Amino acid sequence: MTIKEFKRTARKNLKKHYTLFLTISVLSLLLRVDFIGRLKGVSIDPSDYAVETQMQSDASQTQTAVEGEITQEAASQKKDALSNVLGQFVLSGKQSASELADKIEEKEIEKAEGRKVFQRNRGALASIVNNVASGRFVVILASALNKIVGRNEVSVLILIVLGLLFRFILLAFFANVFEVISSRMSLEARVYEKVPLHRFLYLLRQKKWFSACWTMLVMSFYLILWTFTIVGAIVKFFSYLMVPYIIAENPNLKGREAITLSRKMMDGHKWEAAKLYLSFFGWWLLDALTLGCLGVMFVSPYTNAVFAEYAVYIRTCAKEKGIDGADQLNDVYLYEKPEADVLTGTYQDIIAQTVEEDNFVDERKGILKFFSDNFGVVLINTAAEKAYQDHQAQLLRYKVFTAEAKGEAYPVRLSPIPQKKSYDKKPEVRYARAYSIWTLIIIFFVMSFIGWLWEVSIHVVQDGTFVNRGVLHGPWLPIYGSGCVLILLFLFRFRKNMFLEFVTAVVLCGCVEYFSSLYLELSHEGQKWWDYSGYFINLNGRICAEGLLVFGLGGVAMVYFIAPNLNYLIEKVNTKVLIPVAVVLMVIFASDQVYSGKHPNVGRGITDYANAKELQDYDRTMTAMAVWKDVNQQESIFRKQANVG
């Protein structure tokens, strides 16, 4: 095959499975794997072997700043904040390093002041961004270590070693193994119409994660050794090109066996692979011009698809030549679909279940069917509705195997390596189910109470005082309960796709929070019950990024875990008890709404932010003065006793 033929076939595959290849590309970016996947190999970063020299240089520059030859601000501009803060910690200790971090943070916050959306002087997300940007988190960690070891230099050295260890673990246990996983996904996408997301966990289900990790670690070690030669690194880079694909097919192979097999398979093909590699040079230039955007969206997915085709070609050549060890590549159905009779014999139970379910007659009609299908609400729990819900439970239970039985996805049961079965253990606890009205009412109150507890707890931790959060006087925040119920109702049709569920939950909850804030301000003479001004990425102080992120993650947790399990518990309660409890809660809630409409819950920590801050600062000042006074009294007593002695 020629390079053009590889790319032509790969483009067809990429078009068919673009979402999958894009997912691989994004995960590669998050794990800091190169855009073009496994092509870059392992390079040596000289800074890893010159930590002491770098630290001395940073410390020297910071010392110069302290002595007044240049300012600390200039030092922070000349080198990155992390290096300067570390150097300052070594030379002058925690106090001086904290002051430098404070100046860097103040400067960064000032830069963001003119951009309201990107302000970052309040909130958890802003705190994380500020601590990282200013290097403060290093001071915190180094101070904690210093209390144990007693010396600044040793604390910083331990911190650096821990950082390198973390980097090594990330590379060895995740980034390297992900190369194997992405190779497997690319190969399956060549043959089958569907590649379920759970296939990303196939190494865990085969209990071969650590085996794959060790093999890739050995390969990385060999590549590092070869980088000390003149041309060895380039040659071995292409010699080991097939290792991730070999392990993707047969993770039982030991590290040296996989590397030796790759070397034999690439014998006579290294220059060919190099030409294929260099054929992407134009795409890399375009990627650089688009600041990496094109790489994530197209170049990386395209390259993965092309080299998957090339790996199949190399495997075919190795089989034809009868290379020693090629017989270990025995996953036949990774490269071709099984015959219909083979699937029938292997998936008899699934096929029988499918036939039975295909003959199912849905007897639901009218408005009951409409609400159940579109909003996941059971208005009346009829026999027809119960039969339909049981039918859906069975479909979900065998959903994973249905595509395999039809030959649309890789047949796990025909894999040469046994894998852990994936079943929904409790059909009653499933995300695709519909909920009764009474269940939704109880879920509303449960989540409203949990939201109230959450916000009250935050104020207890931050301010040290109890604040009854919300407009209402009762122990509930209806925005949390309403958000959860709205997600269950209006996003019912998105449940089959978790990513879409997350995105739509962010949008829905963002709209609810924004317009709730606007309504409360308009109906209560401009009073605010929450204000996100100063939070990193906020919109008019009504919504912010970290809040929406929590809502999105909470919505996903609600749909796929919390609501199904709550429903499982609620259904165990007798309806003669459940319905009266729900009615009583609604009456109390309605009464609170009416009363709070005329006498809303306001005051310090609820609507009075400015006064609350002044009072908080006042409390802190008075506490500090009391401590100071007590210390002086103790010192005076001590001096008198000393004089008497």
Buried (B, 14 or more C-beta within 10 A) or exposed (E): EEBEEBBEBBEEBBEBBBEBBBBBBBBBBEBEBBBBBBBEBBEEEEEEEEBEEBBEBBBEBBBBBBEEEBEBEEBBBEBBBBBBBBBBBBBBBBEBBBEBBEBBBEBBBEEBEEEBEBBBBBBBBBBBBBBEBBBBBBBEBBBEBBEEEEEBBBBBBBBBEEEEEEBEEEBBBBBBBBBBBBBBBBBBBBBBEBBBEEBBBBBEBBEBBEBBBBBBBBBBEBBBEBBEEEEBBBBBBBBBBBBBBBBBBBBBBEBEBBBBBBBBBBEEBBEBBBEBBEBBEEBBEEBEEBEBEBBBBBBBBBBBBBBBBBBBBBBEBBEEEEBEBBEBBEBEBBBEBBEEEBBEEBBEEBBEBBEEBEEBEEEBEEEBBEBBBEBBBBBEBBEBBEBBBEBBBBBBBBBBBBBBBBBBBBBBBBBEBEBEEEEBEEBBBBBBBBBBBBBBBBBBBBBBBBBBBBBBEEBEEEBEEEBBBBBBBBBBBBBBBBBBBBBBBBBBBBBEEBEEBBBBBBBBBBEBBBEBBEEBBEEBEEBBBBBBBBBBBBBEBBBBBBBBBBBBEBBBEBBBEBBBEBBBEBBEBEEEEBBEBBEEBEEEBEEBEEBBEEEBBEEBBBBBBEEBEEBBEEEEEEEEEEEEEEEEEEEEEEEEEEEEE
